[in-house]
Amino acid sequence: MPIKIEIHERVAEIVLAHPPVNALDARSWLELAETIERTGRNPEVRCVMIRGEGKGFCAGVDIKELQVHPERIVEVNRGNYLTFRAVRACEVPVVAAVHGFIIGGGIGICGASDVVIAADEAFFSLPEIDRGAMGGASHLARMLPLHKVRALFFTGGKCPAHEAYRLGAVEQVVPRAELLDKAREYCGLIAAKSRRALVLAKESLNGIEPTDVDRSYRFEQGFTLEMYMSPDSQKSRDTFVAGKKAAKF
Protein backbone atom coordinates (compact mmCIF):
# COMPACT_ATOMS: atom_id res chain seq x y z
CA MET A 1 0.00 0.00 0.00
CA PRO A 2 1.49 3.39 -0.99
CA ILE A 3 -0.46 5.15 1.78
CA LYS A 4 -0.64 4.12 5.44
CA ILE A 5 -2.45 5.68 8.38
CA GLU A 6 -1.76 5.45 12.09
CA ILE A 7 -3.60 7.21 14.93
CA HIS A 8 -1.94 7.87 18.28
CA GLU A 9 -3.24 10.17 21.03
CA ARG A 10 -5.58 12.15 18.77
CA VAL A 11 -2.91 12.66 16.08
CA ALA A 12 -3.38 10.86 12.76
CA GLU A 13 -0.22 10.15 10.79
CA ILE A 14 -0.75 9.68 7.06
CA VAL A 15 2.37 8.07 5.67
CA LEU A 16 3.52 8.05 2.04
CA ALA A 17 5.16 4.65 1.65
CA HIS A 18 5.80 4.12 -2.04
CA PRO A 19 9.51 3.47 -2.62
CA PRO A 20 11.87 4.53 -3.91
CA VAL A 21 10.80 8.20 -4.08
CA ASN A 22 7.09 8.37 -3.16
CA ALA A 23 6.06 9.38 -6.68
CA LEU A 24 2.35 8.58 -6.72
CA ASP A 25 0.30 7.35 -9.65
CA ALA A 26 -3.19 8.60 -10.50
CA ARG A 27 -4.99 6.05 -8.34
CA SER A 28 -2.77 6.80 -5.33
CA TRP A 29 -3.36 10.55 -5.54
CA LEU A 30 -7.11 9.94 -5.52
CA GLU A 31 -6.72 7.55 -2.59
CA LEU A 32 -4.64 10.10 -0.70
CA ALA A 33 -7.31 12.76 -1.15
CA GLU A 34 -10.00 10.43 0.19
CA THR A 35 -7.80 9.39 3.12
CA ILE A 36 -7.12 12.97 4.18
CA GLU A 37 -10.76 13.97 3.91
CA ARG A 38 -11.97 10.91 5.85
CA THR A 39 -9.32 11.30 8.54
CA GLY A 40 -10.12 14.95 9.11
CA ARG A 41 -13.76 14.06 9.79
CA ASN A 42 -12.81 11.51 12.45
CA PRO A 43 -14.04 12.97 15.77
CA GLU A 44 -11.12 11.28 17.55
CA VAL A 45 -8.56 13.20 15.49
CA ARG A 46 -7.44 16.72 16.36
CA CYS A 47 -4.34 17.01 14.18
CA VAL A 48 -3.15 15.31 11.00
CA MET A 49 0.52 14.75 10.22
CA ILE A 50 1.61 13.86 6.70
CA ARG A 51 5.06 12.34 6.34
CA GLY A 52 6.98 10.11 3.97
CA GLU A 53 9.15 7.04 4.29
CA GLY A 54 12.34 6.40 2.34
CA LYS A 55 14.71 8.79 0.59
CA GLY A 56 12.43 11.82 0.57
CA PHE A 57 8.99 13.13 1.37
CA CYS A 58 7.39 13.09 -2.08
CA ALA A 59 8.64 13.32 -5.67
CA GLY A 60 5.23 14.26 -7.03
CA VAL A 61 3.51 12.40 -9.85
CA ASP A 62 4.70 9.18 -11.43
CA ILE A 63 6.01 10.45 -14.76
CA LYS A 64 6.76 6.91 -15.91
CA GLU A 65 3.05 6.09 -15.60
CA LEU A 66 2.24 9.03 -17.86
CA GLN A 67 4.77 7.85 -20.42
CA VAL A 68 2.95 4.54 -20.68
CA HIS A 69 -0.56 5.97 -20.24
CA PRO A 70 -0.52 9.60 -21.43
CA GLU A 71 -4.32 9.67 -21.36
CA ARG A 72 -4.17 9.60 -17.56
CA ILE A 73 -2.92 13.19 -17.35
CA VAL A 74 -6.44 14.43 -16.61
CA GLU A 75 -6.91 11.84 -13.85
CA VAL A 76 -3.52 12.71 -12.35
CA ASN A 77 -4.35 16.42 -12.44
CA ARG A 78 -7.65 15.76 -10.71
CA GLY A 79 -5.99 13.60 -8.07
CA ASN A 80 -3.49 16.37 -7.33
CA TYR A 81 -6.21 18.99 -7.14
CA LEU A 82 -8.39 16.91 -4.81
CA THR A 83 -5.43 16.04 -2.56
CA PHE A 84 -4.27 19.62 -2.08
CA ARG A 85 -7.83 20.78 -1.59
CA ALA A 86 -8.39 18.05 0.99
CA VAL A 87 -5.31 19.16 2.93
CA ARG A 88 -6.37 22.79 3.03
CA ALA A 89 -10.03 21.94 3.74
CA CYS A 90 -9.21 19.30 6.35
CA GLU A 91 -11.36 19.96 9.42
CA VAL A 92 -8.33 19.98 11.72
CA PRO A 93 -4.80 21.41 11.32
CA VAL A 94 -2.41 19.55 9.02
CA VAL A 95 1.31 19.39 9.76
CA ALA A 96 3.69 18.26 7.01
CA ALA A 97 6.84 16.60 8.39
CA VAL A 98 9.25 16.51 5.48
CA HIS A 99 12.72 15.24 4.68
CA GLY A 100 14.94 14.84 1.65
CA PHE A 101 13.24 16.06 -1.49
CA ILE A 102 9.88 17.85 -1.60
CA ILE A 103 9.14 18.02 -5.30
CA GLY A 104 6.09 18.82 -7.46
CA GLY A 105 3.11 17.28 -5.72
CA GLY A 106 5.09 17.31 -2.48
CA ILE A 107 5.12 21.10 -2.75
CA GLY A 108 1.34 21.04 -3.17
CA ILE A 109 0.90 19.06 0.04
CA CYS A 110 3.21 21.38 1.99
CA GLY A 111 1.75 24.53 0.50
CA ALA A 112 -1.77 23.43 1.42
CA SER A 113 -0.72 22.42 4.94
CA ASP A 114 -1.00 24.61 8.01
CA VAL A 115 2.50 23.98 9.38
CA VAL A 116 5.69 22.56 7.86
CA ILE A 117 8.47 20.99 9.92
CA ALA A 118 11.54 20.07 7.89
CA ALA A 119 14.67 18.01 8.35
CA ASP A 120 17.86 20.02 7.94
CA GLU A 121 18.77 18.21 4.70
CA ALA A 122 15.40 18.80 3.05
CA PHE A 123 14.87 20.95 -0.02
CA PHE A 124 11.83 22.23 -1.93
CA SER A 125 11.66 22.23 -5.71
CA LEU A 126 9.29 22.61 -8.66
CA PRO A 127 11.15 21.03 -11.62
CA GLU A 128 8.03 21.12 -13.81
CA ILE A 129 9.70 23.28 -16.46
CA ASP A 130 12.13 20.40 -17.09
CA ARG A 131 9.40 17.75 -16.95
CA GLY A 132 7.14 19.14 -19.63
CA ALA A 133 4.49 20.37 -17.21
CA MET A 134 3.24 23.39 -15.30
CA GLY A 135 1.56 23.83 -11.90
CA GLY A 136 2.44 24.05 -8.24
CA ALA A 137 3.19 27.75 -8.02
CA SER A 138 -0.14 28.50 -6.33
CA HIS A 139 0.83 26.37 -3.36
CA LEU A 140 4.47 27.41 -3.31
CA ALA A 141 3.21 31.01 -3.18
CA ARG A 142 1.54 30.19 0.17
CA MET A 143 5.06 29.46 1.45
CA LEU A 144 7.51 31.80 -0.29
CA PRO A 145 7.57 35.38 -1.61
CA LEU A 146 6.54 36.09 -5.20
CA HIS A 147 9.98 36.62 -6.73
CA LYS A 148 11.44 33.58 -4.99
CA VAL A 149 8.62 31.47 -6.41
CA ARG A 150 9.25 32.76 -9.91
CA ALA A 151 12.99 32.27 -9.66
CA LEU A 152 12.51 28.66 -8.56
CA PHE A 153 9.86 28.00 -11.20
CA PHE A 154 11.80 29.39 -14.17
CA THR A 155 14.99 27.55 -13.24
CA GLY A 156 13.61 24.37 -11.70
CA GLY A 157 15.90 25.21 -8.80
CA LYS A 158 15.95 24.18 -5.15
CA CYS A 159 15.17 26.01 -1.93
CA PRO A 160 16.99 24.39 1.03
CA ALA A 161 15.11 23.96 4.31
CA HIS A 162 17.15 26.61 6.11
CA GLU A 163 16.39 29.15 3.37
CA ALA A 164 12.70 28.24 3.51
CA TYR A 165 12.83 28.75 7.27
CA ARG A 166 14.46 32.18 6.82
CA LEU A 167 11.66 33.16 4.47
CA GLY A 168 8.95 31.98 6.86
CA ALA A 169 7.77 28.88 5.00
CA VAL A 170 8.95 26.37 7.60
CA GLU A 171 8.13 26.43 11.31
CA GLN A 172 11.10 24.34 12.45
CA VAL A 173 14.25 22.88 10.91
CA VAL A 174 15.51 19.89 12.88
CA PRO A 175 18.17 17.19 12.48
CA ARG A 176 16.96 14.38 10.23
CA ALA A 177 17.20 11.82 13.03
CA GLU A 178 14.92 13.95 15.22
CA LEU A 179 12.27 14.83 12.62
CA LEU A 180 9.64 12.30 13.63
CA ASP A 181 9.98 12.97 17.37
CA LYS A 182 9.91 16.74 16.93
CA ALA A 183 6.95 16.62 14.55
CA ARG A 184 5.01 14.36 16.91
CA GLU A 185 5.79 16.69 19.79
CA TYR A 186 4.50 19.67 17.80
CA CYS A 187 1.35 17.82 16.72
CA GLY A 188 0.79 16.92 20.35
CA LEU A 189 0.65 20.61 21.24
CA ILE A 190 -2.14 21.09 18.71
CA ALA A 191 -3.96 17.89 19.66
CA ALA A 192 -4.17 19.08 23.28
CA LYS A 193 -6.56 21.86 22.20
CA SER A 194 -10.34 21.65 21.92
CA ARG A 195 -11.32 19.95 18.65
CA ARG A 196 -14.20 22.39 18.29
CA ALA A 197 -11.84 25.33 18.66
CA LEU A 198 -9.41 23.84 16.13
CA VAL A 199 -12.17 23.22 13.58
CA LEU A 200 -13.47 26.77 13.89
CA ALA A 201 -9.95 28.25 13.81
CA LYS A 202 -9.07 26.31 10.65
CA GLU A 203 -12.26 27.41 8.89
CA SER A 204 -11.75 31.00 9.99
CA LEU A 205 -8.12 31.14 8.87
CA ASN A 206 -8.98 29.64 5.48
CA GLY A 207 -11.78 32.17 5.08
CA ILE A 208 -9.60 35.25 5.55
CA GLU A 209 -6.91 34.28 3.04
CA PRO A 210 -6.65 36.86 0.27
CA THR A 211 -6.22 34.26 -2.51
CA ASP A 212 -8.34 31.23 -3.41
CA VAL A 213 -5.47 28.78 -3.79
CA ASP A 214 -7.74 25.96 -5.03
CA ARG A 215 -9.08 28.09 -7.87
CA SER A 216 -5.60 29.39 -8.70
CA TYR A 217 -4.21 25.86 -8.88
CA ARG A 218 -7.09 24.76 -11.14
CA PHE A 219 -6.17 27.69 -13.42
CA GLU A 220 -2.56 26.50 -13.49
CA GLN A 221 -3.63 22.99 -14.42
CA GLY A 222 -5.13 24.26 -17.66
CA PHE A 223 -1.64 25.30 -18.69
CA THR A 224 -0.28 21.96 -17.53
CA LEU A 225 -2.60 20.20 -19.97
CA GLU A 226 -1.72 22.66 -22.75
CA MET A 227 2.01 22.12 -22.15
CA TYR A 228 1.53 18.36 -21.96
CA MET A 229 0.16 18.37 -25.52
CA SER A 230 3.29 20.11 -26.83
CA PRO A 231 6.14 18.14 -28.46
CA ASP A 232 8.50 19.98 -26.11
CA SER A 233 6.70 18.31 -23.21
CA GLN A 234 7.19 14.88 -24.74
CA LYS A 235 10.87 15.60 -25.26
CA SER A 236 11.24 16.71 -21.64
CA ARG A 237 9.54 13.59 -20.29
CA ASP A 238 11.55 11.31 -22.55
CA THR A 239 14.75 12.90 -21.27
CA PHE A 240 13.69 12.49 -17.64
CA VAL A 241 12.65 8.85 -18.06
CA ALA A 242 15.99 8.17 -19.77
CA GLY A 243 17.70 9.30 -16.57
CA LYS A 244 19.08 12.59 -17.89
CA LYS A 245 18.76 15.90 -16.08
CA ALA A 246 17.01 18.11 -18.64
CA ALA A 247 16.29 18.24 -22.34
CA LYS A 248 18.15 20.70 -24.55
CA PHE A 249 16.11 23.31 -26.41
N, C-alpha and C positions, 0 to 999 in steps of 0.2 A: 504494500500500500504506500503510495507516495505522500499521503497525508495521515498523520496520527494525531490523536487528541488525548490529553491527560488532564484531570482536574484534581487539584490539591488545595485545600483550605481556601475555597472560593475563588481561586485563580485557575483559569483554563489555559493550558498550553497547547497551542496548535503547532505541530511540528512538520516542517517540510522534510521528507525523508525519501528523496529520489536521487540516488547517486548516479553519476559522480558530482554533478553541479547543481542539482535541484532546478533543472530546466523542465518546466511542466508542459505537457501536451494539452490539447484542447479540452479533453475530458477532465483532466486534473484541475484545470483552472475553474471549470464549472463546479466541480466537487468542492474545491476550496471555498468558493463563494457561498455555497450552500452550508458548508460546515461553519463558517464564520457567522452567518446569519442565525443559524440554529443555536449555536453556542451562546451568542449574545442574548438570546431570548430565555435562556435557562435561568430560572429564578435563584438558583444556587450559585451562580457565577456573578462576580462583581468586577472582575478585570480579566481581560484576555491578553495573553502573551503569544506572539508569533515568532518562532525561531526556526532555524534550519540545522540539519545535521550535515556532517561531511566538510568538504573543502571551503564552502562559502554559504552564505544565506540563501541566495536565489540568483540564478543566471537568466531569469526571464522565461521566454517561450522556447519551445523545442523547435529550433530552426530546421533540424533534420526531418522532423515530421512534416513540416511545410514543404520541404523539397520533394518528399514522396507524395504528399497529398496537398497540393497548392490550393485546392478548393476549400480547405479547412480554415483559410485565413479569416473568413467572416466569423466562424465559430470561435477561433482563438481570440479575435478582437472582442467578441461578446463576453467570453470567459474572463478576460482581463478587466473589462468594464464592470462586470458584475462583482468581481472580487474586490476591486478598489472601492466600489460603492458600498459593498458590504462592510468593509473595514471602517470607512468613515461613518456609516449609518449604524454601526453596531451599537446596541443599547447601552453598553458599558465601555469604559476607556480601553483602548487597545495600545499595548506596548510592543514595539518591535525590538527584539534582541538580536543584533546582527553581528556577523563576523565575516572575514574574508571578503568576497566580492558581493556587492549589492548592485545588480545590473538589470536594466530594462524593467521587467515586471517586478523585480525586487524593489526598485525605486518607487513603483506605484504603491506597493504595500506600505513602505516606509512613509511616503508622502501623504498617504491617507490615514496613517496612524496618528495617535494623540501624542505619543512619546517615543523617542528612539534612544536606545542604549547600545553603544557600539564597542566592539573590541578594538584595541589600539592598532591592530593591523588591518582593520577594515577599510574599504574604499567604496565610493559611490560612483556609478558611471552609467551614461546613456550612450552606448555605441551604435544606436540605430542608424546613424548616417553611413556607417560602414557595413550594415546588415541589410540594406535595401528597404528600410522601413522608416516610419516616423513615430511620434507619440512618446508620452512620458513627461514632457515638459510641464504639463499642468500640475502634476504631483511634485515634481522637483521644485517648482516655484512655490510650493507650500513650505519648503525647507530652506531654500537658498535665495539670495537676491537676484534680481532680474538679469544683470549683466553676467553674473557667475553662471547662471543657467544657460544663457546663450553661448558663452564661451565653451562650456562643457558640451553643449549640443552640437555646435559646429565642428568641434574637433574630435568628438568621441572620447574626450579626455576623462581623467579620474580626479575625484575630490577625496583626499584621505580623511579618515575619521577626525583627526585633530583639527584639520581645516574646517570640516563641517561643524565641529564643536565651536570653533572660534566665531563662525558665522551664525551660530544659534540654532542649527538644525538638529543637533544631537544634545541630549540632556546630560549624558555621562559617557566618558571614554575610559574603559577599564582594561586591565590585562586580559588577554584571551582566556587564560585559565580560570579567571574569576567571573567571566561574563554571565554564566548561568546563575551563579549564586547572587551576584549583584542585581541581575534583572529580577530574580525571584524576590529578593528583598524589597526592591522598589515596587513591584506589583503588590506585595503584601501591604505596603503603606496605603495603596489605593483600596485594596480589598477590605481594609479595616473600616472604611467609611460606609455610610448608609447606602444601600443599593438604590433606593428611591432618589437620594440626593445626587448620586452619580449619574443616573439616567437623565434627570432633569438638567444637570450641569452639561452633560454631553450634548443634549438637544439644544440647549441655549447657546453653547459655544459654536455649534455648527450653524445655528441660525443667524449669528451676527457676523459671519465671515463675509468679506466684501466680494468674493468671487465664488461662483458656482463651479467648483472643481469638476464635478461629474459632467456637467454640460460642456465645459472646456475640453475635457478629455475626449468626449464623444466627437467634438469638432475636430480634434487632432486625428482621430481614427479615420476620418474621411480622407485625410491626406495620406495616412498609412496605406489605405487601400489603393489610392491613386498611384502612390510610389510603387507599391507591390506589382502593379500591372506594367511597370516600365521595364525595358530590357536592362537598364542599369541596376535595377533591383535584383534581377535574376543573376547578373554577373557578380554582384556583391555577395549574394547567398552562396553561389557556387564557390567563390573564393573562401568564404568562411568554412563551409563544409569540407573543403579540401585541406583545411588546417592552416591556411595562410592568414596574415593579419588583416589586410585590406586590399580591395581591388584597385587597380590603377585606372585613372580616367584622364 
